[in-house]
Amino acid sequence: MIDDLADATWDSELDDLFLCIGLRFGRADLRRRMRDYVRSLLGPVGRENGWQLAEHAGHRTPDGCNDY
C-alpha cells in the first residue's frame, strides 16, 4: 500500500512533469485535458477505454480520451 508521503511525492513530481509538458499545448483547456488523461491512465481504472478514462477524470463524455 502506498503511504501518504509517497502519494504526495508522486503528485508533486507529476505536477512538475505537467508543467514541463504543458508548454507544448497552446490552450489551457488542452493542458488540463492532457493532465486528466495521464492521471486516468496511471489511476485505478479497470479497463482503460475512453469512457472509463473520461469517467475517472470527471469528464461528461470521452471526447478527449478517445483515439480517433
Residue pairs with C-beta under 8 A, 6 or more apart in sequence:
2 10
14 38
14 39
14 42
18 31
18 34
18 35
18 38
21 34
22 31
22 34
22 35
25 31
25 34
33 64
36 57
36 58
36 59
36 64
37 53
37 57
37 64
37 65
39 56
39 57
40 48
40 53
40 54
40 56
40 57
40 65
41 48
41 53
43 56
44 56
45 52
45 53
45 56
46 52
49 62
50 62
50 65
50 66
50 67
51 62
51 65
53 62
53 65
54 60
54 61
54 62
54 63
54 64
54 65
57 65
59 65
